[in-house]
Amino acid sequence: MPTEYAPRPTLDQEAVRSHFRTALRYRTPAAMWAALADIPVLLAELDRAVLLATEARTEFANLLAAARAAEAAGAEYGTESESLCLLRDELAAHEPITAEEIDEWSWR
């Protein structure tokens, strides 16, 4: 689901598709080389996407840990504010992932 804050691709996807289709259709050396020349660009984009996903997952994990610590501190001191109730509701939606869920997800 794209949002206005989603990172934009750094390559022209339509040009890559066009090079690939042309290479499949005509099989000329020039068409093949044009399609092959896109591989380093595609790999760089893949590396960038993996880096962005890793950064997002790390940021989410850090925020979740901070929220859990805040919720635990509030419970320890017996304070019950509306913000802690909202935080507790959000934390309940993000329970830790089990090893089985990770294994199941990695095969998708």
C-alpha positions, 0 to 999 in steps of 0.5 A: 500500500503506497503512501506519500512517505514511501520511498520512491524507486531510483530507477525507471521501471518501465525502461527496464521492462521495455529492455527486457521485453525487447530482448525477449522479442528480438534477441539481437545482441544490442537488445540483449546488452541493453537488458543485461546493462539493467542488472547492476541498476536492479541489484543496487535498487534491491540493496537500497530496498533491503536497507530501507526495510531493515532500517524501518524494522529496526526503528519499529522494534526500538519504538516498540521496546520503548513503548513496552518499557514505558508501559511497564514503568507505568504499571510499576508505579501504579499510574494509570493515565489515558495515554498509558491505556492507549499505549497498552492497547497498541502493544497488545496488537504487537505481541512478540512473534514466535519462532514458528511464525517466523519459519512460516513467514520465511517460506512465503 
